[in-house]
Amino acid sequence: MAGHPGVNSGSSNRTGLFAGAAVGLVICAIVGALGGYLLAGDGGDPGEQPYDAGAPTPTAEAPTRTPRSTPTRTPSRKPTGPTPGIGQTLLPDLVGKDFEEAREELRRLGLGVQFTFGRAGDDRAVASTNPRGGTAVKRGITVRVTVVGAPPEVVVPALTGESCKQAARRLVDDGLYPRYPDGEKGQVRNQEPTGGTVLRWNDPVRLYCSDSPAPSGTPTP
């Protein structure tokens, strides 16, 4: 046996080569299978994200609606007119105002007022003016004011004994027109109709005035 040492040595080398080749083939097979699995991605879409059980499920958001804008109302413009000259004033727009408020406003501007009323109803609003609002007018002129409704009722004041001028101012303030059958100087000696009578705006009241002393009572016989 000692005479054949080379035969045993060659046989061992061949056996080692076959064993190494077999191990190499097994490793290659394992690596190839693993690479195929990774490339296949378990048969899913390569771009799909892996499922996470802890992540919240996305919900579709409702479209945001833009609220409609409310149209802006342009306020009514005050009437414009020429710049008032010396001794003039710009007539205000009085349409829609209570006619007595309109009268006070015109008086503050140094203007006279003449009212024309409708035939029925109790609407006290101003329907129109002549001249119209926005007109430059001279101070002291009379503005004709048309009222929507009929003239309201007025109770005639008792004026006997007052000065004729003072009585006339009271009548005008109450919406009545004074008349002077005997002149407008002195004191009121009599009036028609008498105090307490119910009239309407623009109705006349006659004032009998005299600057002579009032007659004394009837002498006792």
Beta strands, then each sheet from edge to edge (+ up, - down):
strand 1: 88-90
strand 2: 112-116
strand 3: 126-130
strand 4: 136-138
strand 5: 142-147
strand 6: 153-155
strand 7: 177-179
strand 8: 187-192
strand 9: 198-200
strand 10: 204-210
sheet 1: 1+ 4-
sheet 2: 2+ 5+ 3-
sheet 3: 6+ 9-
sheet 4: 7+ 10+ 8-
end
